């Protein structure tokens, strides 16, 4: 497998980590707003990254009774914003650029 990420492309899927879970926790309320309800769980399953002028994170998240995909942007000043949400998703759905 080629581990070099092409410019503008997304990484291979990565396992959950505390750093990305903490980043996602900062935008949980915005994801809940987009989906239209509070979640019983908000646990990172896997994610991809994309280097831009900052970093895009494409995250697969277990929300208790389903799965959402969230695209989160962290700029060079470390400010975090929710860019988009895909719901509903299945656990077996690949994380693709959206």
Phi and psi in degrees as a GROMACS rama.xvg file:
@    title "Ramachandran Plot"
@    xaxis  label "Phi"
@    yaxis  label "Psi"
@TYPE xy
-83.509  119.164  UNK-2
-91.1139  -0.468079  UNK-3
-82.5919  127.178  UNK-4
-87.4834  129.209  UNK-5
-72.7371  148.967  UNK-6
-57.5746  127.39  UNK-7
82.2072  -11.3134  UNK-8
-85.8059  171.672  UNK-9
-95.8993  156.052  UNK-10
-72.8962  173.853  UNK-11
-69.3533  158.028  UNK-12
-58.6791  140.481  UNK-13
-118.928  150.114  UNK-14
-72.6037  162.78  UNK-15
-60.2218  150.097  UNK-16
-145.799  156.95  UNK-17
-61.4071  -37.7321  UNK-18
-62.5106  -46.5206  UNK-19
-72.9815  -36.1432  UNK-20
-60.0376  -42.5507  UNK-21
-63.5395  -40.5211  UNK-22
-61.7369  -44.7335  UNK-23
-64.4298  -37.0446  UNK-24
-58.5568  -27.9346  UNK-25
-71.8617  -19.271  UNK-26
-116.93  11.8258  UNK-27
-54.2196  -45.9628  UNK-28
-60.7553  -34.9497  UNK-29
-70.8032  -36.2361  UNK-30
-66.1648  -42.8791  UNK-31
-60.052  -40.939  UNK-32
-60.7242  -44.2415  UNK-33
-64.4093  -38.702  UNK-34
-80.0511  -27.3894  UNK-35
97.1787  17.07  UNK-36
-166.59  159.337  UNK-37
-75.5429  153.791  UNK-38
-103.275  149.614  UNK-39
-85.7146  -14.6948  UNK-40
-150.478  154.386  UNK-41
-152.362  77.661  UNK-42
-121.777  122.969  UNK-43
-62.114  129.771  UNK-44
-98.434  -48.5743  UNK-45
-163.529  169.19  UNK-46
-157.738  162.112  UNK-47
-124.08  159.028  UNK-48
-124.146  158.085  UNK-49
-141.314  122.154  UNK-50
-80.6869  123.711  UNK-51
-130.979  -148.087  UNK-52
-80.092  68.7141  UNK-53
128.715  -144.137  UNK-54
-143.956  132.445  UNK-55
-95.5354  137.315  UNK-56
-116.524  128.513  UNK-57
-109.959  106.003  UNK-58
-112.745  137.99  UNK-59
-99.9931  120.99  UNK-60
-125.304  131.14  UNK-61
-83.4411  120.298  UNK-62
-107.563  17.9989  UNK-63
99.9477  -55.2641  UNK-64
-119.062  22.8643  UNK-65
171.69  -171.453  UNK-66
-127.726  140.462  UNK-67
-124.486  153.147  UNK-68
-110.041  133.229  UNK-69
-126.987  136.855  UNK-70
-104.856  121.923  UNK-71
-122.7  134.871  UNK-72
-111.112  130.634  UNK-73
-118.346  117.905  UNK-74
-81.7618  179.961  UNK-75
-65.4841  -21.3736  UNK-76
-88.6466  5.77495  UNK-77
74.2228  14.0979  UNK-78
-76.1465  138.455  UNK-79
-114.312  132.205  UNK-80
-135.457  146.508  UNK-81
-82.6562  122.657  UNK-82
-92.8468  -41.5954  UNK-83
-163.559  160.551  UNK-84
-136.883  139.236  UNK-85
-117.348  125.194  UNK-86
-156.819  138.092  UNK-87
-84.7321  154.741  UNK-88
-129.225  162.815  UNK-89
-106.584  154.129  UNK-90
-58.7146  -30.405  UNK-91
-83.9374  -7.18856  UNK-92
-65.839  132.512  UNK-93
-68.9336  151.192  UNK-94
-86.9018  109.664  UNK-95
-111.482  161.758  UNK-96
-61.0852  135.188  UNK-97
